[in-house]
Amino acid sequence: LSLLLHRFKAASVRLQAIDIDLNTVVELYGSLIELVKTCRNDFDLFEKKATEKGPTQYKHEKSRMIKRKRHHDEVSDPAEVPFSPREKFRFNTFLPILDSLNVQLQQRCEAYIYLNKHFGFLIRISTMTSADISSSIVSLSEELPNDFNRDSLTKECIHFAAHLRSQD
């Protein structure tokens, strides 16, 4: 768990940096998504680390087994095996938390992928050719057809790129 917390803290610090670009944001979110996916399979390791810090006992470990009442027309399923308290914790708490975290990270990553796809050219505009700038503006105008004049923005961006190159 400390691995997750340390990696999330490091990513958070990096994401809040004023000099970060959209490509790096997408890469950071992608790496966090992969880390969470990997941690889904590391329950035993997390449990072992928790027991090293102190005694671990699941809440219902010492209580009697609760049997579910069956309806009169319900057939007993021989494959139905009750979970141990450890398995209940894993399936009802540990995995849902990681899955929820993964979904939230993916939603944020998709938003940044969208922004990077349509506006990322503005970050590297000083290194782009006029043709590349023009094709990026065409792509953007197809996504946002009513928000700006394509020809006017293309001319302004080409002029802006030339200005940036002259400053170097």
N, C-alpha and C positions, 0 to 999 in steps of 0.2 A: 504494500500500500504506500510505503514511503517513496518507492520508485515512481508511482503515479503522481503523488503530490509534488515531488521534486521536479519532474518533467513538466507538469502543468504550470508550476510556478515559473520555471525557466522560460517556457513558451509564452506565458502571460507577460513577463517582463519584456521579452523580445517583441511581442505583438503591440505593446504600448509605446515602443520606441518611435520617435518622430521621424526617423530616417528609413523606416521599413517600406518596402514596396509590395505590390499585390502578389507578385510571384512568390515571394518569401512567405507571405501570409498563407497562401494556398499550400505551400510545402509544409509549413508548420502544422496546419490543421490536418493535412494528410498523414503526417508522422504521428500525431496524437491519436488519430483514428486507428492506425495500425497498432499502436501501443495498447490501446483499450481492447482491441480484438485479441491481441496476444495474452493479455491479462485474464481474459475469460477462461483460459485453460490452466491458469496458475493458481487455482483455489487452494490446492494442497500446500503450495509454497506460502501463500498468505496466511493460511491457518497455522502452519509451522512457526512462522515469525510471530504470530499472535500468542502462541503458547510459550514462546521463549520470553515474552514480556511479562507473563503472568499466567496463572491457571485459567484455562478456558473450559467452560462447561456450558452446554447448550441448555436453554430454559426447560425443555421438556424431556431432558435426558433421564431424569429419575422418576418421572411421573408414569402412570400406567398408560398403556396403549389405548387410544380412543378408537372404538369401533363405530363405523358408520351404520346407521339403521337402514335397512333395505326395504323397499316397497314390496308388497305382496306379489307383484308381477315381475319383479326384477330378478334377473338370473345372476348368480354369483360368478364373478370373473376370476378364474384361477390365476390369471396373469397379474391381477391387481395386488401389488405388494405395497404396504405402507412405507413411507419414507422414514428414515431415521431422523432424529433432530438435526444432525449435521447436514443431511441431504435436503431437508426442508429449508434450512438456512441458505444453503447454496442455491437452490432452485427458486425460492420465494423472495430472497433478499439480495444476495450477491450478484447473481446473473441479471436480474431486472435492473439493478442500479447501473451496472456496466452497459447494458443494452440501451437504457435511457440516455446515458452519457454519450454513447456512440451515435445515437440518433440526433442529439443536439449538436454534436460536433459536425456530423455530416450536413445538417441544415446550414450551419454557418459556413462550412467549406463550400457548399454549392452556391451560396450567395456571393462569396468572394471569387469563385470561378466565373460566375456571370459578370461581375464587375471587371475582372481581369480580361475576360474575353472581349468586352465591348469598350472599356476605357483604358486598358493597360498600355495601349500604344502611346498614350500621353506621357508616360514615364520615360519611354525610350525614343521620344519624338526627335530628339536632336541627332540620333544616329540613323534615322530612317530616311529612305529616298522619298522623293515626291510621289512616286507611284505607290509605294507602300503606305504613305500617309493617306493618299486618295482612296486606296482599297479599304483601309481601316475606317475611314469616314463613311464609305458606302455601306460597309457592314453595320456600322452604328446607326446610320439613317434608316436601314431596313428594320432595325429593332425599334427605333423611335422615329417613325416617319413624320409625325406632326410637331416635333420639338424644335427643329432648326432647319435652316436652308443649307442643303448639302454643298452647293457650289461655294457659297460664302464661307462656310466653316472650313472647307478644304483649302481655300486661299489663305484664310487666317492661320491655319495650322502650318501650312508650308512656310508662310512668312515667319511665324513664331519659331519654327525649327531653324530657319536660316539665322534668325536673331540669336538663338541659343548657341549655334555653332560659331558665330562671330565673337561671342563672349569668351570662348575658350582660348 
